[in-house]
Amino acid sequence: MVTEKEVLSAFKEACKKYDSQSHMNRITKVPQSTINDIWNGNKTIGNITVGNFLRLFPDMEINFFGSGQPLAYPEKILKQLNRLSDSEQQEVYEAIIACYPHVQDNKMIKKIKGV
C-alpha cells in the first residue's frame, strides 16, 4: 500500500518538474493555493479532492486489486474457464456481462465467446 508520505514525495517531485507552482497550476488547473498549502504542509495530500489528485498525477495507474500485475488476471481466468464445458463458459460470460457490462469488448470476453 502506498503511504501518504510516498504520495507527498511524488507530489514534490512533480512540482520540481514544473519548475514553479504557478506553472504547475497553469498546466494541471489545480489551484495554486492548494499546491502551496500541500507543499508547505498546511494541507495534507490526503485532503485534496479526487479531481485535483487526478490532475496532479495524470499518468497514474491504479491497481484496484493489489496484485501488482493486473493484466495477469484475464489469463488466469481463461485458464480456469478452459476447464469448463461450453455451456458453463457461456454462463460465466453472461454473469460477467451482467455484473460488468463495460467489459463486453474486452479481449478476455472475446476469447470466452470464441471470437
N, CA and C atoms as a LAMMPS dump frame, in Angstrom:
ITEM: TIMESTEP
0
ITEM: NUMBER OF ATOMS
345
ITEM: BOX BOUNDS ff ff ff
-5.0000000000000000e+02 5.0000000000000000e+02
-5.0000000000000000e+02 5.0000000000000000e+02
-5.0000000000000000e+02 5.0000000000000000e+02
ITEM: ATOMS id mol type element x y z
1 1 1 N 0.842 -1.183 0
2 1 2 C 0 0 0
3 1 3 C 0.883 1.24 0
4 2 1 N 0.483 2.221 -0.747
5 2 2 C 1.218 3.474 -0.842
6 2 3 C 0.888 4.327 0.376
7 3 1 N 1.912 4.924 0.955
8 3 2 C 1.693 5.778 2.121
9 3 3 C 1.51 7.23 1.687
10 4 1 N 0.944 8.01 2.579
11 4 2 C 0.765 9.434 2.29
12 4 3 C 2.128 10.108 2.124
13 5 1 N 3.112 9.649 2.871
14 5 2 C 4.466 10.2 2.761
15 5 3 C 5.031 9.973 1.352
16 6 1 N 4.775 8.79 0.779
17 6 2 C 5.237 8.489 -0.577
18 6 3 C 4.529 9.364 -1.606
19 7 1 N 3.229 9.574 -1.413
20 7 2 C 2.468 10.415 -2.341
21 7 3 C 2.953 11.861 -2.241
22 8 1 N 3.223 12.323 -1.024
23 8 2 C 3.734 13.678 -0.84
24 8 3 C 5.092 13.827 -1.522
25 9 1 N 5.919 12.806 -1.416
26 9 2 C 7.221 12.825 -2.075
27 9 3 C 7.047 12.907 -3.596
28 10 1 N 6.112 12.129 -4.141
29 10 2 C 5.834 12.17 -5.585
30 10 3 C 5.293 13.541 -5.986
31 11 1 N 4.45 14.111 -5.132
32 11 2 C 3.904 15.445 -5.388
33 11 3 C 5.038 16.472 -5.485
34 12 1 N 5.959 16.42 -4.526
35 12 2 C 7.075 17.384 -4.524
36 12 3 C 7.976 17.179 -5.739
37 13 1 N 8.154 15.928 -6.14
38 13 2 C 8.941 15.648 -7.342
39 13 3 C 8.247 16.228 -8.577
40 14 1 N 6.922 16.058 -8.635
41 14 2 C 6.155 16.608 -9.759
42 14 3 C 6.252 18.13 -9.776
43 15 1 N 6.18 18.769 -8.603
44 15 2 C 6.302 20.231 -8.526
45 15 3 C 7.619 20.691 -9.125
46 16 1 N 8.675 19.986 -8.798
47 16 2 C 10.005 20.359 -9.303
48 16 3 C 10.079 20.239 -10.818
49 17 1 N 9.382 19.266 -11.386
50 17 2 C 9.395 19.087 -12.84
51 17 3 C 8.705 20.243 -13.556
52 18 1 N 7.747 20.871 -12.881
53 18 2 C 7.054 22.018 -13.481
54 18 3 C 7.842 23.316 -13.318
55 19 1 N 8.901 23.294 -12.556
56 19 2 C 9.775 24.448 -12.306
57 19 3 C 9.186 25.479 -11.349
58 20 1 N 7.875 25.57 -11.272
59 20 2 C 7.273 26.506 -10.316
60 20 3 C 5.847 26.059 -10.015
61 21 1 N 5.354 26.514 -8.869
62 21 2 C 3.979 26.183 -8.502
63 21 3 C 2.98 26.849 -9.446
64 22 1 N 3.301 28.031 -9.906
65 22 2 C 2.371 28.715 -10.824
66 22 3 C 2.297 27.995 -12.168
67 23 1 N 3.425 27.453 -12.623
68 23 2 C 3.41 26.686 -13.874
69 23 3 C 2.612 25.392 -13.674
70 24 1 N 2.789 24.746 -12.524
71 24 2 C 2.021 23.534 -12.214
72 24 3 C 0.528 23.862 -12.201
73 25 1 N 0.18 24.996 -11.622
74 25 2 C -1.212 25.44 -11.579
75 25 3 C -1.775 25.636 -12.986
76 26 1 N -1.005 26.289 -13.855
77 26 2 C -1.479 26.544 -15.222
78 26 3 C -1.707 25.249 -15.99
79 27 1 N -0.82 24.278 -15.816
80 27 2 C -0.929 23.026 -16.567
81 27 3 C -1.989 22.098 -15.985
82 28 1 N -2.005 21.935 -14.662
83 28 2 C -2.902 20.952 -14.034
84 28 3 C -4.277 21.51 -13.695
85 29 1 N -4.386 22.834 -13.638
86 29 2 C -5.625 23.518 -13.227
87 29 3 C -5.965 23.272 -11.758
88 30 1 N -4.998 22.785 -10.978
89 30 2 C -5.168 22.661 -9.53
90 30 3 C -4.865 24.044 -8.962
91 31 1 N -5.731 24.569 -8.087
92 31 2 C -5.488 25.915 -7.554
93 31 3 C -4.085 26.047 -6.947
94 32 1 N -3.439 27.161 -7.254
95 32 2 C -2.091 27.378 -6.737
96 32 3 C -2.098 27.387 -5.213
97 33 1 N -3.176 27.861 -4.606
98 33 2 C -3.251 27.867 -3.143
99 33 3 C -3.215 26.439 -2.592
100 34 1 N -3.855 25.505 -3.293
101 34 2 C -3.835 24.095 -2.878
102 34 3 C -2.423 23.538 -3.012
103 35 1 N -1.79 23.819 -4.142
104 35 2 C -0.421 23.35 -4.368
105 35 3 C 0.499 23.898 -3.279
106 36 1 N 0.379 25.184 -3.001
107 36 2 C 1.213 25.833 -1.99
108 36 3 C 0.946 25.264 -0.597
109 37 1 N -0.325 25.062 -0.263
110 37 2 C -0.669 24.523 1.056
111 37 3 C -0.102 23.122 1.252
112 38 1 N -0.168 22.3 0.222
113 38 2 C 0.394 20.943 0.324
114 38 3 C 1.912 21.02 0.457
115 39 1 N 2.53 21.844 -0.366
116 39 2 C 3.995 21.986 -0.343
117 39 3 C 4.483 22.421 1.044
118 40 1 N 3.763 23.369 1.652
119 40 2 C 4.185 23.919 2.939
120 40 3 C 3.675 23.132 4.147
121 41 1 N 2.914 22.072 3.882
122 41 2 C 2.418 21.254 4.985
123 41 3 C 1.193 21.814 5.676
124 42 1 N 0.553 22.823 5.083
125 42 2 C -0.659 23.4 5.669
126 42 3 C -1.906 22.591 5.313
127 43 1 N -1.762 21.7 4.33
128 43 2 C -2.858 20.825 3.907
129 43 3 C -2.23 19.482 3.57
130 44 1 N -2.859 18.417 4.006
131 44 2 C -2.307 17.101 3.674
132 44 3 C -2.78 16.681 2.299
133 45 1 N -1.962 15.934 1.617
134 45 2 C -2.3 15.462 0.275
135 45 3 C -3.559 14.6 0.319
136 46 1 N -3.8 13.961 1.45
137 46 2 C -4.982 13.114 1.607
138 46 3 C -6.282 13.882 1.701
139 47 1 N -6.2 15.199 1.855
140 47 2 C -7.414 16.004 1.991
141 47 3 C -7.792 16.772 0.73
142 48 1 N -7.097 16.515 -0.376
143 48 2 C -7.488 17.199 -1.609
144 48 3 C -8.574 16.385 -2.313
145 49 1 N -9.256 17.014 -3.223
146 49 2 C -10.325 16.323 -3.937
147 49 3 C -9.73 15.271 -4.887
148 50 1 N -10.53 14.294 -5.221
149 50 2 C -10.089 13.268 -6.17
150 50 3 C -9.76 13.914 -7.514
151 51 1 N -10.566 14.874 -7.913
152 51 2 C -10.315 15.566 -9.185
153 51 3 C -8.952 16.236 -9.204
154 52 1 N -8.626 16.952 -8.138
155 52 2 C -7.313 17.593 -8.07
156 52 3 C -6.199 16.557 -8.033
157 53 1 N -6.42 15.475 -7.302
158 53 2 C -5.411 14.416 -7.22
159 53 3 C -5.13 13.846 -8.613
160 54 1 N -6.179 13.572 -9.36
161 54 2 C -6.014 13.014 -10.702
162 54 3 C -5.337 14.003 -11.646
163 55 1 N -5.62 15.303 -11.476
164 55 2 C -4.957 16.305 -12.309
165 55 3 C -3.475 16.439 -11.95
166 56 1 N -3.143 16.246 -10.664
167 56 2 C -1.742 16.317 -10.258
168 56 3 C -0.936 15.123 -10.761
169 57 1 N -1.609 13.969 -10.881
170 57 2 C -0.931 12.743 -11.296
171 57 3 C -1.637 12.131 -12.507
172 58 1 N -1.597 12.806 -13.661
173 58 2 C -2.364 12.346 -14.821
174 58 3 C -1.887 11.009 -15.397
175 59 1 N -0.667 10.629 -15.146
176 59 2 C -0.154 9.368 -15.687
177 59 3 C -0.253 8.217 -14.692
178 60 1 N -0.892 8.467 -13.573
179 60 2 C -1.005 7.459 -12.531
180 60 3 C -1.878 6.298 -13.008
181 61 1 N -1.469 5.093 -12.64
182 61 2 C -2.274 3.909 -12.895
183 61 3 C -2.697 3.336 -11.553
184 62 1 N -3.929 2.898 -11.464
185 62 2 C -4.449 2.351 -10.218
186 62 3 C -4.644 0.855 -10.379
187 63 1 N -4.128 0.118 -9.435
188 63 2 C -4.295 -1.327 -9.419
189 63 3 C -5.273 -1.64 -8.287
190 64 1 N -6.551 -1.686 -8.611
191 64 2 C -7.588 -1.848 -7.6
192 64 3 C -7.5 -3.162 -6.841
193 65 1 N -6.927 -4.177 -7.456
194 65 2 C -6.932 -5.49 -6.836
195 65 3 C -5.629 -5.836 -6.137
196 66 1 N -4.65 -4.963 -6.191
197 66 2 C -3.424 -5.133 -5.438
198 66 3 C -2.515 -6.264 -5.857
199 67 1 N -2.685 -6.809 -7.038
200 67 2 C -1.859 -7.933 -7.457
201 67 3 C -0.481 -7.484 -7.918
202 68 1 N -0.358 -6.229 -8.303
203 68 2 C 0.887 -5.758 -8.875
204 68 3 C 0.979 -6.1 -10.354
205 69 1 N 0.137 -7.025 -10.811
206 69 2 C 0.123 -7.433 -12.21
207 69 3 C -1.32 -7.591 -12.68
208 70 1 N -2.049 -6.474 -12.811
209 70 2 C -3.463 -6.584 -13.152
210 70 3 C -3.728 -7.275 -14.476
211 71 1 N -2.775 -7.252 -15.399
212 71 2 C -3.003 -7.885 -16.689
213 71 3 C -2.928 -9.408 -16.602
214 72 1 N -2.453 -9.944 -15.499
215 72 2 C -2.359 -11.391 -15.34
216 72 3 C -3.738 -12.013 -15.092
217 73 1 N -4.684 -11.239 -14.588
218 73 2 C -5.994 -11.789 -14.27
219 73 3 C -6.722 -12.397 -15.463
220 74 1 N -6.795 -11.732 -16.602
221 74 2 C -7.519 -12.353 -17.718
222 74 3 C -6.958 -13.72 -18.098
223 75 1 N -5.653 -13.851 -18.12
224 75 2 C -5.068 -15.149 -18.483
225 75 3 C -5.374 -16.207 -17.435
226 76 1 N -5.346 -15.834 -16.164
227 76 2 C -5.682 -16.783 -15.094
228 76 3 C -7.136 -17.225 -15.212
229 77 1 N -8.002 -16.26 -15.502
230 77 2 C -9.427 -16.586 -15.648
231 77 3 C -9.641 -17.5 -16.847
232 78 1 N -8.984 -17.187 -17.957
233 78 2 C -9.134 -18.025 -19.148
234 78 3 C -8.66 -19.452 -18.89
235 79 1 N -7.595 -19.586 -18.148
236 79 2 C -7.076 -20.919 -17.825
237 79 3 C -8.138 -21.727 -17.08
238 80 1 N -8.8 -21.085 -16.139
239 80 2 C -9.856 -21.767 -15.39
240 80 3 C -11.086 -22.024 -16.258
241 81 1 N -11.428 -21.071 -17.11
242 81 2 C -12.599 -21.228 -17.974
243 81 3 C -12.426 -22.365 -18.976
244 82 1 N -11.199 -22.568 -19.421
245 82 2 C -10.95 -23.636 -20.387
246 82 3 C -11.246 -25.015 -19.815
247 83 1 N -11.346 -25.109 -18.516
248 83 2 C -11.68 -26.387 -17.864
249 83 3 C -13.191 -26.63 -17.835
250 84 1 N -13.958 -25.606 -18.197
251 84 2 C -15.414 -25.724 -18.164
252 84 3 C -15.955 -26.157 -19.52
253 85 1 N -17.164 -26.693 -19.482
254 85 2 C -17.829 -27.04 -20.748
255 85 3 C -18.235 -25.757 -21.455
256 86 1 N -18.609 -25.892 -22.723
257 86 2 C -19.022 -24.718 -23.496
258 86 3 C -20.212 -24.013 -22.849
259 87 1 N -21.188 -24.783 -22.366
260 87 2 C -22.37 -24.161 -21.752
261 87 3 C -22.003 -23.468 -20.436
262 88 1 N -21.072 -24.057 -19.676
263 88 2 C -20.629 -23.423 -18.436
264 88 3 C -19.854 -22.14 -18.726
265 89 1 N -19.056 -22.169 -19.783
266 89 2 C -18.329 -20.957 -20.17
267 89 3 C -19.305 -19.85 -20.556
268 90 1 N -20.366 -20.23 -21.268
269 90 2 C -21.369 -19.244 -21.664
270 90 3 C -22.06 -18.652 -20.44
271 91 1 N -22.329 -19.482 -19.429
272 91 2 C -22.946 -18.987 -18.188
273 91 3 C -22.031 -17.981 -17.493
274 92 1 N -20.747 -18.292 -17.468
275 92 2 C -19.784 -17.38 -16.844
276 92 3 C -19.733 -16.07 -17.622
277 93 1 N -19.696 -16.17 -18.937
278 93 2 C -19.687 -14.967 -19.779
279 93 3 C -20.911 -14.101 -19.484
280 94 1 N -22.075 -14.706 -19.431
281 94 2 C -23.304 -13.957 -19.182
282 94 3 C -23.294 -13.315 -17.798
283 95 1 N -22.734 -14.02 -16.818
284 95 2 C -22.64 -13.461 -15.469
285 95 3 C -21.688 -12.265 -15.44
286 96 1 N -20.569 -12.365 -16.154
287 96 2 C -19.615 -11.262 -16.2
288 96 3 C -20.258 -10.042 -16.842
289 97 1 N -20.945 -10.247 -17.953
290 97 2 C -21.585 -9.131 -18.654
291 97 3 C -22.685 -8.522 -17.787
292 98 1 N -23.416 -9.343 -17.053
293 98 2 C -24.474 -8.819 -16.187
294 98 3 C -23.903 -7.918 -15.094
295 99 1 N -22.748 -8.285 -14.569
296 99 2 C -22.13 -7.51 -13.487
297 99 3 C -21.253 -6.376 -13.993
298 100 1 N -20.609 -6.607 -15.133
299 100 2 C -19.646 -5.645 -15.674
300 100 3 C -19.897 -5.426 -17.163
301 101 1 N -20.976 -4.742 -17.518
302 101 2 C -21.314 -4.586 -18.944
303 101 3 C -20.251 -3.852 -19.751
304 102 1 N -19.407 -3.074 -19.1
305 102 2 C -18.378 -2.313 -19.819
306 102 3 C -17.252 -3.192 -20.35
307 103 1 N -17.2 -4.476 -19.976
308 103 2 C -16.098 -5.337 -20.432
309 103 3 C -16.463 -6.131 -21.679
310 104 1 N -17.57 -5.848 -22.3
311 104 2 C -18.009 -6.631 -23.448
312 104 3 C -16.999 -6.65 -24.585
313 105 1 N -16.232 -5.59 -24.747
314 105 2 C -15.245 -5.548 -25.819
315 105 3 C -13.872 -6.022 -25.355
316 106 1 N -13.786 -6.442 -24.123
317 106 2 C -12.52 -6.888 -23.56
318 106 3 C -11.997 -8.117 -24.29
319 107 1 N -10.691 -8.193 -24.459
320 107 2 C -10.032 -9.304 -25.148
321 107 3 C -10.396 -10.649 -24.513
322 108 1 N -10.427 -10.696 -23.174
323 108 2 C -10.753 -11.932 -22.48
324 108 3 C -12.174 -12.392 -22.819
325 109 1 N -13.116 -11.459 -22.814
326 109 2 C -14.505 -11.81 -23.101
327 109 3 C -14.625 -12.32 -24.531
328 110 1 N -13.892 -11.724 -25.451
329 110 2 C -13.922 -12.198 -26.833
330 110 3 C -13.38 -13.623 -26.918
331 111 1 N -12.369 -13.934 -26.137
332 111 2 C -11.839 -15.298 -26.121
333 111 3 C -12.876 -16.273 -25.576
334 112 1 N -13.571 -15.84 -24.527
335 112 2 C -14.603 -16.707 -23.942
336 112 3 C -15.681 -16.984 -24.969
337 113 1 N -16.067 -15.96 -25.701
338 113 2 C -17.113 -16.109 -26.713
339 113 3 C -16.617 -16.863 -27.948
340 114 1 N -15.3 -17.021 -28.049
341 114 2 C -14.742 -17.702 -29.209
342 114 3 C -14.601 -16.81 -30.417
343 115 1 N -14.55 -15.512 -30.188
344 115 2 C -14.429 -14.537 -31.287
345 115 3 C -12.973 -14.356 -31.644
